[in-house]
């Protein structure tokens, strides 16, 4: 077990919403947690952090995969 990528993407998103600089290290942790699957991957509130992560790094396949999973529901 461990922390899912979605946690880290959400953390980075809300830090930025509070006016704090984008934390590249947080997003790297998300990418490093790619093998950890969230039991409940779809949450409406997850879409904004994932869209933001994809916008910040279009090559982030972990964020893109999770965003695609959200859009299938």
N, C-alpha and C positions, 0 to 999 in steps of 0.2 A: 504494500500500500504506500501511498504517498499523496502529495498534493497535486491535483489535476492542473493542466495548463490553463484552464479557464479561470482558476483562482488568480494566477499571475497576470493574465490579460486584464481581468477586472480590476486588480490592484493598480496596474499601470494606468488604466483608463481614469479611475477616480483620483489618483494622484494628480494627473494632468488637469482634471476638472477643477481641482482645488488650486490650480495655478502653479503647481510644482513642476519642475522640468521632467520631461519624459525620461523614464528610467530604463535605459537600454538593458541593464543587468537583470531587471525584472522580466523583460521579454525573453532574454536568453534563458532564464530559468523555465519559462513556459515552454520554450522549444526543447529544452532538456528533459521535460516531463512528458514528452510526446507519448510514451508508452503507458502512461497512467490514464485509465479510462474512468470518466465520471459516470456513476450509476444512472444519473438523471441528466443527460447531456443537454436537453432542450429546456431553456428558460427564456422567456421573452426578454428579460432584462439582460441576457447574455449577448444579444445581437449587437448592441451599440459598442461594447468593449471589443468584440471580435471584428466588427467593421472598422473600428479605429485602428486595431492592430494590423489589419490587412492594408489599410490606407498608409500607415506608417512604414510598412515593409511588405510590398507586394509579393516578395519571394518567400514570405513566412508560410510554409506549407501547413504547419500545425494550426495556425489561426485560420487559414483558408479552409482546411478540412473541417474544423469545428463550426465555422460559419456555414459551410455547405450542409452540415448535419442539421443545423438550426433551421435552415430554409426548406428542409424536406418535410417538416411537420406542418 
